[in-house]
């Protein structure tokens, strides 16, 4: 039995995310699994930089997102909290989960591959791994 916990990013306040995770833990059957998704604070920088859309009017918002994790919707996605690499595990553990495993699903190469095509993967792999 598993619970798919939508997108914690849409819960902008830490308290809201903690409440949602506590409720997942409460209703989870013994041995059950929670699947949660989080968005990296660096996603916007990687996507805008790769696509060539990182202009001076977006730099301040992008920099603030990286520092604070607060995304205000300035590039068209839903406002909320975007995570550092360690935050999802910390939030799950502080909500009472004991066995926590975090997996990266989309790495730093996907915006580039969206822009140039999958045929460029081999040529760009080492740079993407360095970025990660």
N, C-alpha and C positions, 0 to 999 in steps of 0.2 A: 504494500500500500504506500502510495506517495502523495505528497502535496506539492503542487506547483505554485510557488509563491510569486507570481507575476513579476513585477519589476520594482524592487525596493527603491529605485531611483525616483519613482513618482511620489514617494513619501519623503518629502524634503526635510522634515525634522527628525532628529535622532530618536526622540521619544515616540514618534509615530511608527518608526521602523521597529523599535523595541517592542511596542505593543503588538504589532502585527506578527512578529516572530514569536512572542510569548503565546499568542493565540494558536499559531501553528503547532508549537510544542504541546500545548494543552490538548488539542484534538488529534494529535498524531498517535496512531496505534503503536504499541511496543514493536520495535524492529522496523518501524516505518522510515521513510525517507522524505526529506524536504528538498525540493529543487528550487533554488533562488537565483535570480539574475541581478547583476550589478553592472553599471556602466562606468568605465574608466574616466577619470578626470582628464586624461590625455587624448581621448577620442576626438574631440573637436579640433585640437591642435593638429593631430595627424591627418584628419580628413580635410581640413581647410588648407593645410600646408601642401598636401599632395595634390589637391584639386586646383591649387592656385588661387583660392578664394580668401586666403588670409590677408586681408587688406587692413590698412591703418584704422579704419572705423570698427574693426572686429578685434583688434589686438587687446584692448583693455578688458573687454568682456572675457576673452579667452584666457588671459593671464589671471583674472580674478577667479575664474572657474578652477584653474589648476591649484591656486593657493587655498581657496575656501571649500571647494566641492559644490558650491551653490550654483546651479545652472538656472538662469532666469528666462530661458526660452528665446534668447536673442537670435538664434539661427534656425528657429522653426520647430524645435522638438519640445516636448512637454517639460515644463519647469520641474525641478526637483533636486535631489542630491546625487552627485556623481562621486564614485568611490576611489580611494587609493587602493593599491594592491592588497594591503593588509586589513582594510576595514571590513569586508564581508565576513571573514573568519572571526574577527574580534566581536562584531555585532552578534553573530550566531552564538558564540561562546558566552557572551555576557547575557544572552537571553536564555541560557540554560542548556544549550545543545553541547554534548560532550564529544561526539565523534563527528568532526567537521573536516571535510575535504573540499578544497577549492580548486577548480579547473578553469584555466583560461580557454575561452571558446574562440574569440576573435582577437588575433594578435595585431601587432603594429603594421603588418604587411597588407591587410585587407583593403585599406583605402588606396594603396598604391596599385594593387591588383585590379581594383575597380576601375582605376584610371587608365592603366596600360594593358590590362588583360592577363589572364592566367598563363599565357605563353611566356611571359617575362619572369615567372616565378624563380626558376633556377638562377637567372642572372642577378636577381635582387634578394635572394634568400639570406646571404651572409649579412648584408646591411640590415635587413629586417630583424635578424636574430641579435645583432649588435644593439639595435634600438630597444628590443625587448629586455 
